[in-house]
Amino acid sequence: MAEDKTAVAEETNEETKPEQTVKVEEAGPALKRLSIELPESRIKEKIESTYVQLRDDAVLPGFRRGRAPRRLLEKRFAPTIGKDIKGQLISESYTQAIEDEGLEVIGEPDVKDFDKIEVPEKGSLKYVVEVEIAPEVKLPAYDKIKVNKTVKEISDADVDKEIDTYRERFGKPSTVEDGKSKEGDYLFTDVTVLAGKDAKDDADTLHDAPDTYVLVPGKTSEYKGHVAGIVVEDLGKLLKGKQAEDVESISMTGPAGHENEKIKGQPITVKITVKKIERIEPAPVEDLPAMMGVESVDDLKSRVRQMIEQRHEQNQRADMHKQVADYLAENVDLELPKGVTGRQTARVLQRQQMELAYRGVPEDEIAQQIAEAREGSEEEAIRQLKMFFILDQASKDLDVQVNENEINGRIAMMAQQQGRRPEKMRQEMHKQGQIEQLYLQVREQKVMDQIIEQATVTEVKASGDDKPAAKKKSPAKKKTTKKKAD
């Protein structure tokens, strides 16, 4: 049902709002159609002010600045002025309409038949614009949510396994001369993604990644690996036994969730040209304490245990957040704007990458998981987008705020996990436009934590852990929970 409103000029501290008429209609899921009409008086006022400004600035032969006659200005600049005035009127009136109607716009406005709109010499200016808005979200009661909290005792074997990972990380690479690649080797390559099945060199290049290291995955990862952010099944089998100057061309279908529309779900060929093979020689355990900034191997083990416990707490928290997200996604109904899903894919991947870095996941594993995420279906992208709107509404309901110290603290923790300097990481994130995504990530995690405080939580032991699980507990409903636990 259409709603007809006329914005009457109201007095503000300094100026009045220009007059205009706005009619708002539903145009689809989370989509509004605005029919905007500007009166002749507003158009003439804009034209007059534009020509006054032009007269003051324009320099014409035979006239001093500010002295050129109006008719000459109109004859000389009318075509350009008309386009400028149209753009200004539409931009200003659209912004005013959005503010007056209280619409939370999430996409770019779609002005219908923009090229056909003309500023009339007489009468009003009418145009139609469609905008995607944040969908209405109705959240369930948080105390209805049930969450399992996984507890785990860190063993000596866990510590030894982690130390082996550091030995690999701090190991020295050596070039394999006149040899063939093995599982776990790194191939220094040039990677090119070409358009089409079994494409040749003359095909369109969709992505070019020179001087790229590619891991030869082994049996533990089922030989699955990634090249240029694209998961390749049996990559380890394809690259095992390669030598310098060998070329491997892999014909496949691009990931369903890839950001590049020319790769997304399209037939592509991944061409890998091997330049050299590098093999990592693990660093001796005795060398790790100095590299890690501790005094002895015992100190190293103590620190590693602490880091594993910290990572488990982060993984535990992430798992609880996922359970809450699953519940909300299943129990909240909302209609999404159709045009937003594709634009959100890159942001979803970026946020997932930061989340993995925060949890201390090694860079190689992060790259693998992000590549696998691109394989996800469109339904998963829609789910992620749905969760954005749900948690955005929850943050408003719970009045969750994020300050600068929390952002800096998160960056410092991510930098520590990756062995980097916090200030340098912040500079890189700011340059890549990731600070806003980090803000949203921190806010959503705080929202999840507040929801969990009201949920019913049960402690359970981790798989393979012999430590007894704790009883069910819920800070919000102690009496009810105790009865259930009994």
TAZI-V978695 format. One line per field, one symbol per residue. ss: DSSP state (~ for helix, > for strand, _ for the rest). phi: phi as a letter, one per 40 degrees, with the letter a starting at -180 (. if undefined). psi: psi as a letter, one per 30 degrees, with the letter a starting at -180 (. if undefined). A space follows every 10 residues. Layout:
ss = ???
phi = ???
psi = ???
This chain:
ss = __>>>>>___ >____>___> >>>>>>>>__ >>>>>>>>_~ ~~~~~~~~~~ ~~~~~~~___ _________~ ~~~~~~~~~~ ~~~~~~~~~~ ~~~~~~~~~~ ~___>____> >__~~~____ ____>>>>>> >>>_______ _~~~_>>>>> >____~~~~~ ~~~~~~~~~_ _>>>>_____ _____>>>>> >>>>>_____ ____>>>>>> >>>>>___~~ ~___>>>__> >>__~~~~~_ ______>>>> >>>_______ ______>>>> >>>>>>>>>> >___~~~~~~ ~~____~~~~ ~~~~~~~~~~ ~~~~~~~~~~ ~~~~~~~~~~ ~_________ ~~~~~~~~~~ ~~~~~~~~__ __~~~~~~~~ ~~~____~~~ ~~~~~~~~~~ ~~~~~~~___ ___~~~~~~~ ~~~~~~~~__ _~~~~~~~~~ ~___~~~~~~ ~~~~~~~~~~ ~~~~_>>>>> >_________ _>>____~~~ ~~~~~_
phi = .cbbbbccdb cbcbabccca bbbbbcbidf bbbbbbbbcd cccccccccc ccccccccbb dgbcdgbccd ccccccbddc cdcccdcccc ccccdccccc cgcccbbccb ccfdcccbcc cbgcbbabbb bcbcccbbcc cccccbbcbc bacccccccc cccdcccccc cbcbcccfbb cbdgcbbcbb bbbbchcfcb ccccccabbc fbcbcccbcc bfgcabbfgb cbcfdccccc gcbdgcbbbb cabcdcbccc ccbdgbcbbc bbbcbabbbc cdccdcccdc ccgbcacccc ccccdccccc cccccccccc cccccccccc bbcacccccc dcccdccccc cccccccccg cddcccdccc cccccccccc cccccdcdcc ccccccccfc bbbccccccc cccccccbgb cdcccccccc ccgcccccdc cccccccdcc ccccccbbcb cccgcccdcc ccaadcbccc cccccc
psi = kkkkkkjkkk kaeellkkkl kkkklkgajh kkkkjkkkle eeeeeeeeee eeeeeffkjk kfklkgfkle eeeeeegeee eeeeeeeeee eeeeeeeeee fhkjkflkkj jkheffkkjk elalkklkkk kklklkkjkl kfffkkkkjk kkkkleeeee eeeeeeeeeg lkkkkjkhll klkflkkjlk kkjlklkhkl fglkjfkkil hkkkkjlaef ghgkakkhgk kjkgeeeefk gllkflkkkj klklkfgkej ffejglklkj kjjkelkkkk jkkkeffeee efhleleeee eeeeeeeeee eeeeeeeeee eeeeeeeeef gkklkkkeff eeffeeeeee eeeeeeeegg kleeeeeeee eeeffllfee eeeeeeeeee feeeeeefhk lkleeeeeee eeeeeeeghl keeeeeeeee eghfeeeeee eeeeeeeeee eeffljkkkk klkgkfkkll lkljffieee eeeee.
